[in-house]
């Protein structure tokens, strides 16, 4: 099932089943749909969203997604969970979560930033938005697993930013998460204290970690592409960047699609060409900055900028820090991972 399109790992069905069992909720229709994904690898993201909504209707509690996430166990996120258990520190586990996140879901990639004492994980909305319920489960499950892996039940987030309008009682989220919560953000952002990255994981196993990384890499290579149009658009942008700033009309011509048609198809996905272009540039910039052999002027050219200053301004707008500062932090984290 769910061999293509946008999906989540079908292992998450076990998390929902556990919640229903612990809450003693019958929900026969929900359980029947969960049973249909027993042994499957993936579940359409729309099915995941509808299951969460059905549970919310069967058990109407405020911030129910946060309550569901509290039941998360490593096996509920498949190989990612076991890989996290084998890491030496929470920082190692989060780096690998960012790298292998498509094994959990392929809606939008995870972006990691470090600014002073704050380590942030966010999900660029350029590729599509999730639901509040799903965001709640993700945040709560991450916190629950981080506490379980490190043995620090008191571990707290610095803050969480949720997109969308605030609920009737926004204090519930802050109380359940134990940190300040903001609504109306551009995208979901989870803020952790940098010091938490050094917390050791009790079940660490370097040999097992290497084996699981190899397995995760193999699984990444066989994942279905979520959207043929987006895959083609990304490839066209990467190719065109070699010749400078890629104009929308130029990309449409490369795809063999009329500009008006490409504009409409992006609109149908809630996307803009500028948003996709910036997202691709940011992804590539992070990759290039992790390579110490590339100079900043070279990276600027690879990203289609005529001047390094234009690249620096754009990167600072995306991440809130300069490319040079990001490079120093990234290379330092890689050396300790």
SERO-4910 file (N, C-alpha, C, O; in steps of 0.05 Angstrom, whole numbers):
BEGIN
 pado doro    nc1    nc2    nc3   cac1   cac2   cac3    cc1    cc2    cc3    oc1    oc2    oc3
  Unk    A     17    -24      0      0      0      0     17     25      0     41     24      8
  Unk    A      7     47     -9     20     73     -8     48     71    -21     67     81    -10
  Unk    A     49     58    -45     75     55    -58     86     81    -70    109     82    -77
  Unk    A     69    101    -74     78    126    -84     65    149    -69     51    144    -49
  Unk    A     69    173    -79     56    196    -67     69    204    -40     91    195    -34
  Unk    A     55    221    -25     65    231      0     55    212     22     31    205     23
  Unk    A     73    203     39     66    181     57     79    186     85     96    203     88
  Unk    A     70    169    104     83    166    130     89    137    134     77    120    120
  Unk    A    107    131    152    113    103    158     89     89    169     76    100    187
  Unk    A     82     65    160     59     50    170     64     41    198     45     33    212
  Unk    A     89     42    208     95     35    236     80     53    255     75     46    278
  Unk    A     73     77    246     58     96    263     30     86    270     18     95    289
  Unk    A     20     67    254     -6     55    260     -6     42    288    -26     42    302
  Unk    A     17     31    296     19     18    322     17     38    344      7     32    366
  Unk    A     27     63    340     24     84    360     -5     90    365    -14     93    387
  Unk    A    -20     93    343    -49     99    346    -64     76    359    -82     81    375
  Unk    A    -57     52    352    -70     29    364    -64     28    394    -82     22    410
  Unk    A    -39     34    402    -32     34    430    -48     55    445    -57     51    467
  Unk    A    -51     79    433    -67    100    446    -96     91    450   -107     95    472
  Unk    A   -107     79    430   -135     70    432   -138     49    454   -157     49    470
  Unk    A   -118     31    456   -119     10    476   -116     22    504   -131     14    522
  Unk    A    -97     40    508    -92     52    534   -116     68    543   -122     70    567
  Unk    A   -129     81    524   -152     98    531   -179     82    530   -200     92    537
  Unk    A   -177     57    523   -200     39    522   -222     50    504   -246     52    512
  Unk    A   -213     58    480   -232     70    461   -237     48    440   -219     37    428
  Unk    A   -262     43    435   -269     21    416   -262     29    387   -246     16    374
  Unk    A   -274     50    377   -268     61    350   -264     38    330   -243     36    318
  Unk    A   -284     21    325   -281     -2    308   -272      5    279   -256     -9    267
  Unk    A   -283     27    268   -275     35    241   -246     43    240   -232     36    220
  Unk    A   -237     57    260   -208     65    260   -191     41    263   -170     38    249
  Unk    A   -198     23    281   -182     -1    285   -181    -19    260   -160    -30    253
  Unk    A   -203    -20    245   -203    -36    221   -184    -24    200   -170    -38    186
  Unk    A   -183      3    199   -165     16    179   -136     12    188   -118      8    172
  Unk    A   -131     13    214   -104      8    225    -95    -20    219    -72    -25    211
  Unk    A   -113    -39    221   -107    -67    215    -99    -71    186    -83    -88    180
  Unk    A   -110    -55    169   -104    -57    140    -75    -50    134    -65    -58    113
  Unk    A    -62    -36    152    -35    -28    148    -15    -45    164      9    -39    165
  Unk    A    -25    -66    177     -7    -84    191     12    -97    171      4   -110    152
  Unk    A     38    -94    176     58   -106    158     65    -89    134     83    -96    119
  Unk    A     50    -67    130     56    -50    107     80    -32    114     87    -28    137
  Unk    A     92    -20     93    115     -2     97    106     27    100    117     42    116
  Unk    A     86     34     83     78     62     83     48     66     83     33     48     75
  Unk    A     40     89     91     12     97     92      9    124     79     24    142     86
  Unk    A    -11    129     62    -15    155     51    -18    176     73    -32    171     93
  Unk    A     -7    199     70     -8    219     91    -37    228     96    -44    235    118
  Unk    A    -53    228     75    -82    235     78    -95    215     97   -113    222    113
  Unk    A    -88    189     95    -99    169    113    -90    174    141   -107    172    160
  Unk    A    -65    180    145    -55    187    172    -70    210    184    -78    209    207
  Unk    A    -74    231    168    -88    254    178   -117    247    185   -128    256    205
  Unk    A   -130    231    168   -158    224    173   -161    207    198   -181    209    213
  Unk    A   -142    189    202   -142    172    226   -139    189    252   -153    184    271
  Unk    A   -121    208    251   -118    226    274   -143    241    279   -151    245    302
  Unk    A   -156    251    258   -181    266    261   -203    248    273   -218    257    290
  Unk    A   -204    224    263   -225    205    273   -220    199    303   -239    197    318
  Unk    A   -195    196    311   -189    192    340   -196    216    356   -207    214    379
  Unk    A   -191    240    345   -197    264    359   -228    267    363   -237    277    384
  Unk    A   -243    257    344   -272    258    347   -282    237    366   -302    241    380
  Unk    A   -268    214    367   -276    193    386   -268    199    415   -280    189    434
  Unk    A   -247    215    418   -236    222    444   -230    252    445   -207    260    445
  Unk    A   -251    268    446   -248    297    444   -234    310    468   -247    316    488
  Unk    A   -208    314    466   -192    327    486   -176    349    473   -167    346    450
  Unk    A   -171    371    486   -154    392    474   -126    382    471   -115    367    487
  Unk    A   -113    390    448    -86    382    442    -82    352    443    -62    342    454
  Unk    A   -101    337    432   -100    308    433    -75    297    419    -65    275    427
  Unk    A    -65    310    399    -41    301    386    -17    299    405     -1    281    403
  Unk    A    -15    319    423      6    318    443      2    295    462     22    283    471
  Unk    A    -22    288    468    -27    265    486    -21    238    472    -10    220    484
  Unk    A    -27    237    446    -20    212    431     10    209    430     20    187    434
  Unk    A     25    231    424     54    229    422     67    220    447     90    209    445
  Unk    A     55    223    470     67    214    495     70    184    497     84    174    514
  Unk    A     56    169    480     57    140    480     78    129    461     81    105    458
  Unk    A     93    147    449    112    138    428    135    121    439    146    127    461
  Unk    A    141    100    425    164     82    431    182     81    406    173     87    384
  Unk    A    207     74    409    225     73    386    215     57    363    219     65    340
  Unk    A    201     34    367    193     18    345    170     31    329    163     22    307
  Unk    A    157     52    341    136     66    326    147     83    303    131     91    286
  Unk    A    173     88    302    185    102    280    204     85    264    221     95    250
  Unk    A    200     59    266    215     40    250    245     40    255    254     43    277
  Unk    A    260     37    233    290     36    235    301     62    247    322     61    259
  Unk    A    287     84    244    297    109    256    298    107    286    317    118    298
  Unk    A    279     94    298    279     90    327    302     73    337    315     80    356
  Unk    A    307     51    323    329     33    331    356     47    326    375     43    341
  Unk    A    358     63    305    382     77    299    387     98    321    410    101    330
  Unk    A    366    112    330    370    131    351    379    118    377    396    129    391
  Unk    A    369     94    383    376     80    407    406     72    407    418     70    428
  Unk    A    418     69    383    446     60    381    465     83    381    489     79    383
  Unk    A    455    108    379    473    132    378    485    137    405    475    129    426
  Unk    A    507    152    405    521    158    430    508    181    445    508    181    469
  Unk    A    498    201    430    486    224    443    460    232    430    454    222    408
  Unk    A    445    249    443    420    259    431    426    275    406    411    274    387
  Unk    A    448    289    406    456    304    382    460    286    358    451    293    336
  Unk    A    474    264    362    478    245    341    451    234    330    447    232    306
  Unk    A    433    229    348    407    218    341    392    238    324    379    231    304
  Unk    A    393    264    332    378    285    317    390    289    290    375    295    270
  Unk    A    417    288    287    429    291    261    420    269    243    415    273    219
  Unk    A    419    245    253    410    222    236    380    223    231    371    213    210
  Unk    A    365    234    249    336    238    243    333    257    220    317    252    202
  Unk    A    348    279    220    347    298    197    355    284    171    342    288    151
  Unk    A    375    268    172    385    255    148    366    234    137    362    233    113
  Unk    A    354    218    155    338    196    146    308    200    150    292    181    149
  Unk    A    300    225    154    272    231    159    252    220    138    230    213    145
  Unk    A    260    219    112    241    208     93    232    179     99    212    170     88
  Unk    A    247    165    116    237    138    124    213    140    142    197    121    144
  Unk    A    209    163    155    186    168    172    163    181    156    140    173    158
  Unk    A    170    202    141    151    215    124    166    231    103    188    239    107
  Unk    A    153    236     80    166    250     58    151    276     51    153    285     28
  Unk    A    135    286     70    120    310     64    138    334     59    135    348     40
  Unk    A    157    338     77    176    360     74    201    354     90    198    342    112
  Unk    A    224    362     81    249    354     96    253    370    121    242    392    125
  Unk    A    268    358    140    275    371    165    299    390    161    319    382    148
  Unk    A    297    414    172    319    433    171    329    437    200    313    441    218
  Unk    A    355    437    204    367    441    230    384    466    230    399    471    212
  Unk    A    381    482    251    396    507    254    406    509    283    393    500    301
  Unk    A    429    521    286    440    526    312    447    555    315    463    566    299
  Unk    A    435    569    335    440    597    339    445    601    369    427    600    385
  Unk    A    470    605    376    477    609    404    470    584    420    481    562    415
  Unk    A    453    587    440    446    565    458    421    551    448    409    534    463
  Unk    A    412    557    424    387    546    414    392    527    390    406    535    371
  Unk    A    381    503    390    382    485    368    354    481    358    336    472    373
  Unk    A    349    488    333    322    487    322    318    467    300    336    463    283
  Unk    A    296    453    301    287    435    279    262    447    267    243    453    282
  Unk    A    261    450    241    238    461    228    232    446    202    248    430    193
  Unk    A    208    451    191    199    437    167    189    457    147    168    470    151
  Unk    A    205    461    126    199    482    106    171    477     94    167    456     83
  Unk    A    153    497     96    126    493     85    124    495     55    103    491     44
  Unk    A    147    500     41    146    503     12    136    477     -2    125    479    -24
  Unk    A    139    454     11    131    429     -2    103    420      7     93    400     -3
  Unk    A     90    435     25     64    427     34     62    429     64     82    426     78
  Unk    A     38    433     74     34    436    102     21    411    114      5    398    101
  Unk    A     28    406    139     16    384    153     -9    394    168    -16    418    164
  Unk    A    -21    378    184    -44    386    201    -34    392    229    -13    382    237
  Unk    A    -50    407    244    -43    413    272    -40    387    288    -21    384    304
  Unk    A    -59    369    284    -58    343    299    -32    328    293    -19    318    312
  Unk    A    -24    327    268      0    312    261     25    327    272     43    313    282
  Unk    A     25    353    271     47    368    283     49    363    313     71    360    323
  Unk    A     27    362    326     27    357    355     39    330    361     55    327    379
  Unk    A     31    309    346     42    282    350     72    282    346     87    271    362
  Unk    A     81    295    325    110    296    319    125    309    342    145    297    351
  Unk    A    117    332    351    131    346    373    131    330    398    152    326    411
  Unk    A    108    320    406    105    305    431    121    279    430    134    271    449
  Unk    A    120    265    407    134    240    404    165    245    405    179    229    418
  Unk    A    174    266    393    203    273    394    212    278    422    233    268    430
  Unk    A    196    293    437    204    299    465    203    273    482    221    269    498
  Unk    A    182    257    478    179    232    493    203    214    488    214    202    506
  Unk    A    210    210    462    232    192    455    259    204    465    276    188    474
  Unk    A    263    230    464    287    242    473    291    237    503    313    231    513
  Unk    A    269    240    518    270    234    547    276    205    553    292    199    570
  Unk    A    263    188    537    267    159    541    295    150    534    307    135    549
  Unk    A    306    160    512    332    152    503    354    161    522    374    146    527
  Unk    A    351    185    533    372    196    550    368    190    580    386    194    596
  Unk    A    344    181    587    338    176    615    334    201    631    334    201    655
  Unk    A    330    224    617    325    249    630    296    257    627    287    270    608
  Unk    A    280    247    646    251    252    645    245    282    648    223    291    640
  Unk    A    264    298    658    259    327    662    267    343    637    264    367    637
  Unk    A    278    330    617    286    345    593    264    361    582    242    351    577
  Unk    A    269    387    577    248    405    567    257    419    542    281    424    538
  Unk    A    238    425    525    243    442    501    246    471    509    235    479    530
  Unk    A    259    486    493    261    515    498    235    529    490    226    547    504
  Unk    A    224    520    467    199    532    457    190    516    433    205    501    421
  Unk    A    165    520    426    154    507    401    137    528    387    122    543    399
  Unk    A    140    530    361    124    547    344    106    530    326    116    513    311
  Unk    A     80    535    328     61    520    311     50    539    290     43    562    296
  Unk    A     47    530    265     33    546    245      3    545    250     -7    528    265
  Unk    A    -12    564    239    -41    564    242    -51    580    265    -35    589    282
  Unk    A    -77    583    267    -90    599    288    -88    585    315    -87    561    316
  Unk    A    -87    600    336    -86    588    363   -112    574    370   -133    582    360
  Unk    A   -111    553    386   -136    539    395   -151    557    415   -141    578    423
  Unk    A   -174    548    423   -191    563    442   -175    568    468   -177    590    479
  Unk    A   -160    548    477   -145    552    502   -115    545    496   -107    522    498
  Unk    A   -100    565    488    -72    559    480    -54    551    503    -32    542    498
  Unk    A    -63    555    528    -46    548    551    -43    518    554    -24    508    567
  Unk    A    -61    502    542    -60    473    544    -34    462    532    -20    446    543
  Unk    A    -27    473    508     -3    464    494     22    470    511     40    453    514
  Unk    A     23    494    522     46    501    539     48    484    564     70    476    572
  Unk    A     25    477    575     25    460    599     34    432    593     50    420    608
  Unk    A     24    421    571     31    393    564     60    390    555     73    370    560
  Unk    A     70    411    542     98    410    532    118    420    552    141    415    550
  Unk    A    108    436    571    126    447    591    145    468    581    167    470    591
  Unk    A    136    484    561    153    505    549    135    526    537    111    520    532
  Unk    A    146    549    530    130    569    516    121    559    488    137    545    475
  Unk    A     97    565    481     86    556    455     75    580    440     60    596    452
  Unk    A     83    583    415     73    605    398     57    594    375     63    572    365
  Unk    A     35    608    368     19    600    345     21    621    323     29    644    328
  Unk    A     13    614    299     14    633    277     41    635    264     46    654    249
  Unk    A     58    615    269     85    615    257     84    608    227     64    596    218
  Unk    A    105    614    213    106    607    184    107    577    181     95    566    162
  Unk    A    121    563    199    124    534    197    128    523    225    133    539    244
  Unk    A    126    497    228    131    484    254    161    486    261    178    479    244
  Unk    A    167    496    285    194    497    294    196    487    323    180    495    340
  Unk    A    215    469    328    220    458    355    247    468    364    267    463    350
  Unk    A    247    482    386    272    493    397    282    476    421    267    472    440
  Unk    A    307    467    419    319    452    441    343    467    452    356    482    437
  Unk    A    350    463    477    375    475    487    399    460    475    399    436    474
  Unk    A    419    475    466    443    463    454    455    443    473    466    422    465
  Unk    A    455    449    499    467    431    519    455    403    518    468    383    525
  Unk    A    429    401    510    416    374    509    429    356    488    426    332    490
  Unk    A    442    368    468    454    352    446    476    333    457    481    312    445
  Unk    A    488    340    479    510    324    490    500    303    510    517    288    520
  Unk    A    474    301    515    464    281    533    469    253    522    463    248    499
  Unk    A    481    235    538    487    208    528    462    191    526    443    195    542
  Unk    A    463    172    508    441    153    505    450    126    517    470    115    510
  Unk    A    434    117    536    442     93    552    446     68    535    463     52    541
  Unk    A    431     66    514    432     41    497    451     43    474    450     27    455
  Unk    A    470     63    474    488     68    452    504     43    445    512     27    462
  Unk    A    508     39    419    523     16    409    535     24    382    521     22    361
  Unk    A    560     33    381    572     43    356    571     23    333    566     31    310
  Unk    A    576     -3    339    575    -23    318    547    -26    306    544    -26    282
  Unk    A    527    -27    323    500    -30    314    492     -4    299    477     -6    280
  Unk    A    501     19    308    494     44    295    504     44    266    489     52    248
  Unk    A    528     34    261    538     33    234    522     14    216    517     20    193
  Unk    A    514     -8    228    498    -27    212    470    -15    206    461    -18    183
  Unk    A    458     -2    225    432     10    221    434     33    201    415     38    186
  Unk    A    456     48    202    459     70    182    460     58    154    448     70    135
  Unk    A    474     36    150    475     23    124    447     14    115    440     17     92
  Unk    A    432      3    134    405     -5    128    387     19    120    372     18    101
  Unk    A    390     40    136    374     64    130    381     76    103    364     85     88
  Unk    A    407     76     96    416     86     70    403     70     47    394     81     27
  Unk    A    403     43     51    392     26     31    362     31     27    351     31      5
  Unk    A    348     35     50    319     41     49    314     67     35    294     70     21
  Unk    A    331     87     40    327    113     27    327    111     -4    312    124    -17
  Unk    A    345     94    -14    348     92    -43    325     79    -57    321     82    -81
  Unk    A    308     65    -42    285     51    -55    258     65    -48    237     54    -55
  Unk    A    259     88    -35    235    102    -29    222    113    -55    236    122    -73
  Unk    A    195    113    -56    182    125    -80    184    155    -79    186    167    -57
  Unk    A    184    168   -102    184    197   -104    156    207    -98    136    196   -110
  Unk    A    153    227    -81    126    236    -74    111    250    -96     86    249    -96
  Unk    A    125    261   -115    111    278   -135    128    280   -160    150    292   -158
  Unk    A    120    269   -182    136    269   -207    141    297   -216    163    303   -225
  Unk    A    122    315   -214    126    343   -222    147    356   -205    165    369   -216
  Unk    A    146    352   -178    166    364   -161    194    353   -166    214    367   -165
  Unk    A    196    327   -171    222    315   -176    234    327   -202    257    334   -202
  Unk    A    218    329   -223    227    341   -247    235    370   -244    254    380   -255
  Unk    A    218    385   -229    223    413   -224    250    417   -209    265    435   -215
  Unk    A    254    400   -189    279    402   -173    304    397   -191    324    411   -189
  Unk    A    302    376   -208    325    370   -225    330    393   -245    353    400   -250
  Unk    A    308    404   -256    311    426   -275    324    451   -261    341    464   -273
  Unk    A    316    456   -236    328    479   -222    358    474   -217    374    492   -221
  Unk    A    365    450   -208    393    444   -203    410    447   -228    432    458   -227
  Unk    A    399    437   -251    414    439   -276    417    469   -284    438    477   -293
  Unk    A    395    484   -281    395    512   -290    413    530   -273    423    550   -282
  Unk    A    417    523   -247    433    540   -229    461    543   -239    475    562   -233
  Unk    A    471    524   -255    498    526   -265    501    549   -284    523    558   -289
  Unk    A    479    559   -295    480    581   -315    471    608   -302    467    628   -317
  Unk    A    468    609   -276    460    633   -262    431    632   -252    420    610   -248
  Unk    A    419    655   -246    392    656   -235    372    643   -254    369    653   -277
  Unk    A    359    621   -246    340    608   -264    313    621   -264    299    622   -244
  Unk    A    305    632   -287    279    645   -290    257    624   -292    262    602   -301
  Unk    A    234    632   -283    211    614   -283    205    604   -311    200    580   -315
  Unk    A    205    621   -331    199    614   -358    220    594   -369    214    576   -384
  Unk    A    245    598   -361    267    580   -369    262    552   -358    266    532   -372
  Unk    A    254    550   -333    249    524   -320    225    510   -334    226    486   -339
  Unk    A    204    526   -339    181    514   -352    189    503   -379    179    481   -387
  Unk    A    206    517   -394    215    508   -420    231    482   -417    228    463   -433
  Unk    A    248    480   -397    263    456   -392    245    432   -387    251    409   -395
  Unk    A    223    437   -374    204    416   -367    185    409   -390    171    389   -390
  Unk    A    185    427   -411    167    423   -433    138    428   -425    120    416   -436
  Unk    A    134    447   -406    108    454   -396    103    483   -400    120    499   -393
  Unk    A     80    492   -410     74    520   -413     76    534   -385     68    522   -365
  Unk    A     86    558   -385     90    573   -360     63    575   -344     63    571   -320
  Unk    A     42    580   -359     16    583   -345      7    557   -332     -4    557   -310
  Unk    A     13    534   -346      6    508   -335     23    502   -310     12    491   -290
  Unk    A     49    508   -312     66    502   -289     58    519   -265     58    509   -242
  Unk    A     51    544   -270     42    562   -248     17    550   -235     15    550   -210
  Unk    A     -2    541   -251    -27    530   -241    -22    505   -225    -34    501   -203
  Unk    A     -4    487   -234      1    462   -221     15    467   -194     11    452   -175
  Unk    A     32    487   -193     44    494   -167     24    506   -148     24    499   -124
  Unk    A      6    522   -159    -15    534   -142    -32    512   -130    -40    514   -107
  Unk    A    -38    492   -146    -55    469   -136    -42    455   -112    -56    444    -96
  Unk    A    -15    456   -111     -1    444    -89      5    464    -66     18    457    -47
  Unk    A     -6    488    -69     -1    509    -49     27    519    -49     38    528    -28
  Unk    A     41    518    -73     69    525    -75     73    549    -93     55    556   -109
  Unk    A     96    561    -91    104    582   -109    131    574   -121    146    560   -108
  Unk    A    137    584   -145    163    578   -157    186    589   -139    206    576   -135
  Unk    A    183    613   -130    204    626   -113    209    609    -88    232    606    -80
  Unk    A    187    599    -76    190    583    -52    206    557    -57    223    549    -42
  Unk    A    199    544    -80    213    519    -87    242    525    -94    260    510    -85
  Unk    A    247    546   -108    275    554   -115    291    559    -90    314    550    -88
  Unk    A    280    575    -72    295    581    -47    300    556    -31    321    553    -19
  Unk    A    280    538    -30    283    513    -16    306    496    -27    322    485    -12
  Unk    A    307    494    -54    328    479    -67    356    492    -61    375    478    -56
  Unk    A    357    518    -63    382    532    -58    391    527    -29    415    523    -24
  Unk    A    372    528    -10    380    523     18    390    495     22    410    490     35
  Unk    A    376    475     10    386    447     12    414    444      1    431    432     13
  Unk    A    418    455    -23    444    453    -36    465    468    -20    488    459    -17
  Unk    A    458    492     -9    477    508      6    486    493     30    510    493     37
  Unk    A    468    479     44    476    464     68    496    441     60    515    436     74
  Unk    A    491    429     37    509    407     28    536    419     21    557    408     29
  Unk    A    536    441      6    562    453     -2    578    464     21    602    461     22
  Unk    A    564    476     41    578    487     64    591    465     81    609    471     96
  Unk    A    580    441     79    592    419     95    618    409     82    631    392     93
  Unk    A    624    418     57    648    410     43    669    432     46    667    453     34
  Unk    A    689    427     63    709    448     69    727    455     44    741    475     45
  Unk    A    726    440     23    742    446      0    729    467    -18    743    478    -36
  Unk    A    704    474    -13    690    494    -29    692    521    -15    685    523      8
  Unk    A    700    542    -30    700    568    -18    672    581    -20    656    571    -36
  Unk    A    667    601     -5    641    615     -5    636    627    -33    613    625    -42
  Unk    A    655    640    -46    649    649    -74    642    627    -93    625    630   -110
  Unk    A    655    604    -90    648    581   -107    620    571   -102    605    565   -120
  Unk    A    612    570    -77    585    561    -69    565    580    -80    544    572    -90
  Unk    A    570    606    -78    552    626    -89    547    622   -119    524    623   -128
  Unk    A    568    616   -134    566    611   -163    550    585   -168    533    585   -186
  Unk    A    555    564   -152    541    539   -156    511    543   -151    495    528   -162
  Unk    A    504    562   -135    476    567   -128    463    587   -147    440    595   -143
  Unk    A    478    596   -167    467    615   -187    468    644   -179    455    660   -192
  Unk    A    484    651   -159    487    679   -151    512    691   -165    532    678   -167
  Unk    A    509    715   -175    531    728   -188    552    739   -168    575    744   -175
  Unk    A    543    744   -143    561    755   -123    557    740    -97    535    731    -90
  Unk    A    579    737    -82    577    724    -56    559    739    -36    546    726    -20
  Unk    A    559    765    -39    542    781    -20    513    775    -23    498    775     -3
  Unk    A    504    769    -48    476    762    -52    469    735    -39    448    732    -27
  Unk    A    488    716    -41    484    690    -28    483    694      2    467    682     16
  Unk    A    501    710     13    502    714     42    476    726     52    465    718     73
  Unk    A    465    746     38    440    759     46    417    738     45    401    737     64
  Unk    A    416    722     24    395    703     21    397    682     44    377    675     56
  Unk    A    421    671     49    424    651     69    417    661     97    404    647    112
  Unk    A    425    686    102    418    697    128    388    701    131    377    698    153
  Unk    A    375    707    109    345    709    110    332    683    115    312    681    129
  Unk    A    343    661    105    332    634    109    337    624    137    320    613    150
  Unk    A    362    627    147    371    614    171    377    632    194    381    623    217
  Unk    A    378    658    190    383    676    211    413    678    219    419    689    240
  Unk    A    430    667    202    459    667    207    473    668    181    462    661    160
  Unk    A    499    676    181    514    677    156    523    649    148    524    631    165
  Unk    A    529    645    122    539    620    113    565    612    128    569    588    134
  Unk    A    582    631    133    607    625    147    602    614    175    615    595    184
  Unk    A    584    627    190    577    618    217    565    590    216    571    573    232
  Unk    A    547    586    196    534    560    194    556    539    188    555    517    200
  Unk    A    575    545    170    596    526    163    612    518    187    617    494    192
  Unk    A    620    537    203    635    531    227    620    513    246    632    494    258
  Unk    A    594    518    250    578    502    268    575    474    256    576    454    271
  Unk    A    569    472    230    564    446    217    589    429    217    588    405    223
  Unk    A    612    440    211    637    425    211    644    416    239    656    395    243
  Unk    A    638    433    259    643    426    287    626    403    296    635    385    310
  Unk    A    600    404    288    581    382    295    589    356    281    588    335    293
  Unk    A    598    358    256    606    334    241    630    321    254    633    296    254
  Unk    A    649    337    264    673    327    276    667    311    302    681    292    309
  Unk    A    646    320    316    639    307    341    619    285    338    614    270    358
  Unk    A    607    282    314    586    261    310    598    234    307    584    214    303
***
